[in-house]
Every structure is written in structure tokens, then in C-alpha cells.
Amino acid sequence: MSPKKNNIADFFKTLPKNIFSGFVVSLIALPLGLGLAMASDAPPIAGIIAAIVGGVVVSILGGSHVTIVGPGNGLVGVLLVAITTLGIESAYAAIICSGILIILLGFFRMGKLANFFPSSAIQGMLAAIGLIILGKQFHIMLAHKIKREDTLDYLFEIPFTINDAIHYENKGFIFAALAGVISLAIMLFYSKIRNKYLQLVPAPMWIVILSIAFSYYFEIVLHEENPIDKAYMISGIPSIQQIIADMHLPNFTKVGSFSFWGSVLAITLIASIESLLSIKAVDKLDSRKRRSNVNRDLKALGLATIGSGFLGGLNVVTVIARSSVNVNNGASNRSSNFFHAMFLVFFIVLFSTQLTRIPLPALMAILVFTGYKLASPDVIKNIGRIGKEQLIIFFVTLLVTLKIGLITGIISGVLITLIIHVIINKTASLFIRNVLKPNVLMYQEAGQEDFYVSVKHFCSFLNFYKLKDKLDAIPEDHDVIVDFSLCSFVDHTVMENIHDYQELFKKRGGHFDVIGLDMHDTDSEHPFALRRLLPVPKIIQNNLTRRQTSMESLAENYQLIYIPEKIKDVELLYDFHFFNTKTINHIYNRLTHGNGTISLFDIEFSEGEFIAKEVVRSTMLHIELDKEIPEFTLDREGFLEKVYAFAGFKDIPIQNHSDFSDRFYLLGDNDAAITEFFNSDITQFFESNPYYHVESNGKALLVFRKERLASVKEVKALFDFGKRLQQVIS
């Protein structure tokens, strides 16, 4: 048995990284908390209270590892309705009651709740939430406040608001609208700038910094008042003393009304689904491959929501955007959630007066961007690729949610999914006869550690929890075979979840193999498409792009093997630290040297999950080595790498090579082996060649320069660099 890990020592060792990550996350949480609260018609400080209370409570009592909690995007619509119909004090009472229900969900082990909703219906509900946020905040972003009864009316009014903004004559409105437009542009294009120095400060915080700087420019330099109309500036950010003095107790007098409990149920449903989906997504990003205790997390979220409601804050939910940033900045445990809350307290105590210098349209631009990400055309395209029937489910859920409400919308999504499944299978009896029957058999063969799982009848969102319970009981470093040969129908929700399990097992050293779908037909080549026993073969022809044609010619000229097609089998990359918190979609345009030890390829991977997901395409080189070497990461040293030293990242110096140590940033766990490996020949090679990111996993090297696709000229240079590096090491 391996010795038990010293958790206390590990905690203090990783503390600087978690403090650093908590600080970066707080830079996003501050403007987002203010914006979400105002979009919900609550006091601006209510969003910050939710983040602070949630960060403290969930970091101590929660069951997840690297998640961040706070006010959620999905709750804006239901909280707005609750506050409008019940009043702010009764809305706090509804928030407290929803917290109690969420605690009960945790105690009754209802963490599996999200598995009972079809994936496309959830996407439709989230897209509707995005349109609700976008529709209502777009007008404020352009300094044009309107009141409409229906969400669709807000959307239909957008062209008229744009026209009015173009013809503004009021100087204050013009500047307010410009603040909104510029902020939206920052949100749209900031992620495209792959600069590690700029990316250290998140886009929402740049909006805050620039807004405050703009205000001071007019006040100090021009000696004028801020030209933005006062009606479109944030007001009423109280100090900690004022928050305590002005605290209002929740009003429970409306607890017997239908509207009160309708709001409680809607808040509970959206908060629990958003949290469960976010926890599931963040688990996939965790570099330590841990699995969250979702029921424990629900209890902590419920308790935090009760506390937040009593203090005048919003619901506390797990949030994917801030959690993704947390992971990407090196967080390893729940302390980063705690420190993000402490930094928010620090900001409110010291800078609450500065927040009133932020224009309301600037904050609303952040929410408009959030709404767009939830309901972007890419979401519809991706669902359409899976199957036309998924588009029907998506749009029915979306339209009913917009027109009637969230609970009705998700119920309609479930019903239309059932109807479509019956139509596709041309029978309802398959589901009626078998829905309650045990349909999953799992066992281990004698003397083997491999698991075999057989699924029969049908497997859909209705009964996926049965398969999930079995799969969750299997250690991820084992081999699993899931056999669907006795299963007549497998839906999109199951296929998507199966894909997640395959990725999880690969990353943790196991193997997850799916068999028995060879005789199942699908209307789409998408891996998430539903399957049924009606085989219809399809053939698709692909044409090479101009760049691919150039790479094909390059292969011919240099005697390389060129494969343009997408390759999903990328196990050779999973052991590299660079991909610990990233999801690799596929590699393509692969150029391989004759002996197969050097291969160059374009790669598509994603950072973050859900609305925080950013897809990145780059060109990389993989070099197989004929001997074992130490694991390390080598980068060009810059200002940011020096800052990382304060967060606990240690640069390894190479003796008698001061120039190398000054110019390069070398990381690794085994200092002695690394310094021995970097002899004079290897250090001189790196000193005399262009800078590349070079990473060793002990058996192979990963080399690339920038997080973008390389030109054909750069491809040649990268390939040449790799061949010479292999020779030097050998």
C-alpha cells in the first residue's frame, strides 16, 4: 500500500496558488455580482453578499474541490419575477425557503436530479434564460430603459433601441451608450487576444478599471463632471456598517400564497440544476481527477442560501464561469473559494465608493455577453449536428420557457422528448413495459479486474440513473466494457454522458470501451446522436482546404505521411501537464516522420466548460524518445513567470548556465534529475534556437510556440526544431 498522503502538508504547500486563484476569481465575481443583482431588480450589494456567504460556507462544508459559488446567471429571470410580484423582503423569504428545499434535496440524495432532464431540453432552458438576460439588459446597455410585460417584447424592441441610440442628442445618454458598446466589445474580443499578461486580468475587471479611470479623467484632468447621465450610474453601494444597519428581516407574511411557493419552486429548480450541471462540468477540469460529493454540496449550497437570504443576498449556486477561471489559475482545493470571498470583503470595505463610478450600461454589457453565450447560434448549430429531433426539443423548451415560465418550459421539454422517442421507435410499449425494470447488469469476470456492463431494453434520460449508479461505482483506473447490443434505443442524453465517462477513464489511466452499437442506426455522424436498431449506412465525402493542400504538398516533398482527417484517439497527449485542465476534442492534419517517432498536428482543445468554454486551435509537435528523461516544462521567462514565483511556482536554476536560467523558466518536481539532464549540449541548443514551449512527460516531448494554428512556413520550422532536438537528446 502507498503511504497516506499528508493532506495538511499538501494544503499549506498549495496555499499560495489557491490565494492567487481566489484573487483572480474575485476580479470577475465583483462586477458580475453587482450586475446580476441589478438585473434581478435587487440591491447591487445582494450579489456580493451571496458570493461572500457562499464562498465561506461552501468552502468549509461543501463536497466539491475546485468550484466557486455565488449568484447565478440562470436565476436572474425567476428572481426578477419573485421580487416584482412579492416585493424584496418577501423575495428574501422565498430565497430562504428555497435554501431549505435544496438542503432537503441533499439529505434525500437527489444529486442525481439533473440526470432526469434531457440534454437538449436543458440546453433549451438555458438558452431561454440567456435570451431573458440579453433581452432585458440590452436596452439598459444602450441607455434606454423600457418596461414590457413579455420577454419576447423585450427582444422585438432591440432594433428600435439601436435606432434610438444612433439618434441620441442627450450627451449623457450618448456617453452611457458608448460605455455599454465598448464594454460589450471588450467582452466579445478579449478572449481572442492570447496574451498571458493581459489575460491575468479578466475582461470584466478591465471594464471596471477603465470605467473608474474614465470617471477620474474627467474629474481630475478636465475638472468636469462625469458626462454619463446620473440615471445610468451605479448608486447605493453601502459600506459594511451600512449593510448591517440597514439589514431588513425577510417577510414571511406571503408564505401561504400560490405566487410565493411558485417562486420558491422555480428558484429551487433552477438553482439546483445550474449547480449540479456546473459541478459535473468542473469535475472534468480538475487536474487531480477527483469526483465531487454532490449531495454534500447541495446541503452546503442550501445552508449558504439561507444565510445569504437572511443577510439580504441572492441565492448561492455553483457557477461554471468563475469555477473554470479558478481551475485555470492553479486552484487545487476549496480554499480558493474561501479566499475569493475574502477578497470581495476587502474590495467592499476599501473600495465601495469607487464602485459608484461604474456606468450601469458597462455592467449590463457583461450580462448581455453572458446571455449571448447561453443562446448563441453556435449552441443551435451544435444541437442541429446531433440530430434534427434535438432541435425540436430545444426550440419547444426555449419558446415555452420564454412565453410561460421556467418550470412549464422544462416540463414541456421532457414531454416533447418522450413523444419524439415514441415516434422514432414507432411504439410506446418499449418504454411503458420496461421503464421500471432493471436493465443494467454489471459483473467482474473471475480473476479479472475488468468490469463488464450490459444494458438492455432501452437507455434514455428516464432510466440513465440506473447505468450511472453502476458506472460511478467503478474505479476510473480500471477497464470497463459497456455493451448495448441488447438495447433497442439509446438517446442523446445517454450518449453524451457515455462520452464524458470515456474521457474521464482515459485521463485517470483506465479504459472505457463501448460495444454493441454497430447495428444501431443514427441520422447524424455526431458521436452524441441517438441510436436505434434500424441500420442505414451513410458515406460523406470531405474536400481539403487550401492549407491542407499545402500541407499535403509539404508531405510529398519531405517524404512525410499526411492524414487530414480528425483523429479522436489522443491518448499520447493525456500525460502532459498542459492538458490536465483542458479537454482535447481531436487532432487533425497530422504529419508523421517515416519512423513514426515525430508527428506534427493541428489540435482542437477547450478551456473551461459551459458558457465559459473557449475552443482553442493550435499546432503542436510530439516527439517519442528512446529513453526516459525527467518530467519538466520549459518556457521563455518573462514578467508573468516572475509573478508566479510569489504564487509558489519554483524556477529551477541550471548551474554554470546563468544566461539559460535568466532567459528560460524551468519547472518540475525532481530538481536533481532535471539539472542533471540539462547538460551543456542541451542548454546550448535551447539558447541558440527560437523559443518554444517544451514539455516532457518522461517518455515524450510536446513542443509548440503559440496557441494558434501555424502557417506552412512555421510548420517547417517547428518540424526542423523537433528533429534536431530529438538528435541532441538521443
C-alpha positions, 0 to 999 in steps of 0.5 A: 500500500502507498503511504497516506498522503499528508493532506495538511502538508499538501494544503499549506504547500498549495496555499499560495496558488489557491490565494492567487486563484481566489484573487483572480476569481474575485476580479470577475465575481465583483462586477458580475455580482453587482450586475446580476443583482441589478438585473434581478431588480435587487440591491447591487450589494445582494450579489456580493453578499451571496458570493461572500456567504457562499464562498465561506460556507461552501468552502468549509462544508461543501463536497466539491474541490475546485468550484466557486459559488455565488449568484447565478446567471440562470436565476436572474429571470425567476428572481426578477419575477419573485421580487416584482410580484412579492416585493424584496423582503418577501423575495428574501423569504422565498430565497430562504425557503428555497435554501431549505428545499435544496438542503432537503434535496441533499439529505434525500440524495437527489444529486442525481436530479439533473440526470432526469432532464434531457440534454437538449431540453436543458440546453433549451432552458438555458438558452431561454434564460440567456435570451431573458438576460440579453433581452432585458439588459440590452436596452439598459446597455444602450441607455434606454430603459423600457418596461414590457410585460413579455420577454419576447417584447423585450427582444422585438424592441432591440432594433428600435433601441439601436435606432434610438441610440444612433439618434441620441442628442442627450450627451449623457445618454450618448456617453452611457451608450458608448460605455455599454458598446465598448464594454460589450466589445471588450467582452466579445474580443478579449478572449481572442487576444492570447496574451498571458499578461493581459489575460491575468486580468479578466475582461470584466475587471478591465471594464471596471478599471477603465470605467473608474479611470474614465470617471477620474479623467474627467474629474481630475484632468478636465475638472468636469463632471462625469458626462454619463447621465446620473440615471445610468450610474451605479448608486447605493453601494453601502459600506459594511456598517451600512449593510448591517444597519440597514439589514431588513428581516425577510417577510414571511407574511406571503408564505401561504400564497400560490405566487410565493411557493411558485417562486420558491419552486422555480428558484429551487429548480433552477438553482439546483440544476445550474449547480449540479450541471456546473459541478459535473462540468468542473469535475472534468477540469480538475487536474487531480481527477477527483469526483465531487460529493454532490449531495454534500454540496447541495446541503452546503449550497442550501445552508449558504442560501439561507444565510445569504437570504437572511443577510439580504443576498441572492441565492448561492449556486455553483457557477461554471464561469468563475469555477473554470477561471479558478481551475485555470489559475492553479486552484487545487482545493476549496480554499480558493473559494474561501479566499475569493470571498475574502477578497470581495470583503476587502474590495467592499470595505476599501473600495465601495465608493469607487464602485459608484463610478461604474456606468450601469450600461458597462455592467449590463454589457457583461450580462448581455455577453453572458446571455449571448453565450447561453443562446448563441447560434453556435449552441443551435448549430451544435444541437442541429449536428446531433440530430434534427429531433434535438432541435425540436426539443430545444426550440419547444423548451426555449419558446415555452420557457420564454412565453410561460415560465421556467418550470412549464418550459422544462416540463414541456421539454421532457414531454416533447422528448418522450413523444419524439422517442415514441415516434422514432421507435414507432411504439410506446410499449418499449418504454411503458413495459420496461421503464421500471425494470432493471436493465443494467447488469454489471459483473467482474469476470473471475480473476479479472479486474475488468468490469463488464456492463450490459444494458438492455431494453432501452437507455434514455434520460428516464432510466440513465440513473440506473447505468450511472449508479453502476458506472460511478461505482467503478474505479476510473483506473480500471477497464470497463466494457459497456455493451448495448447490443441488447438495447433497442434505443439509446438517446442523446442524453445517454450518449453524451454522458457515455462520452464524458465517462470515456474521457474521464477513464482515459485521463485517470489511466483506465479504459472505457470501451463501448460495444454493441452499437454497430447495428444501431442506426443514427441520422447524424455522424455526431458521436452524441446522436441517438441510436436505434436498431434500424441500420442505414449506412451513410458515406460523406465525402470531405474536400481539403482546404487550401492549407491542407493542400499545402500541407499535403504538398509539404508531405510529398516533398519531405517524404512525410505521411499526411492524414487530414482527417480528425483523429479522436484517439489522443491518448499520447497527449493525456500525460502532459501537464498542459492538458490536465485542465483542458479537454482535447476534442481531436487532432487533425492534419497530422504529419508523421516522420517515416519512423513514426517517432515525430508527428506534427498536428493541428489540435482542437482543445477547450478551456473551461466548460459551459458558457465559459468554454473557449475552443482553442486551435493550435499546432503542436509537435510530439516527439517519442524518445528512446529513453526516459528523461525527467518530467519538466516544462520549459518556457521563455521567462518573462514578467508573468513567470516572475509573478508566479514565483510569489504564487509558489511556482519554483524556477529551477536554476541550471548551474554554470548556465546563468544566461539559460536560467535568466532567459528560460523558466524551468519547472518540475518536481525532481530538481536533481534529475532535471539539472542533471539532464540539462547538460551543456549540449542541451542548454546550448541548443535551447539558447541558440534556437527560437523559443518554444514551449517544451514539455516532457512527460518522461517518455515524450516531448510536446513542443509548440510556440503559440496557441494558434494554428501555424502557417506552412512556413512555421510548420517547417520550422517547428518540424526542423526544431523537433528533429534536431532536438530529438538528435541532441537528446538521443 
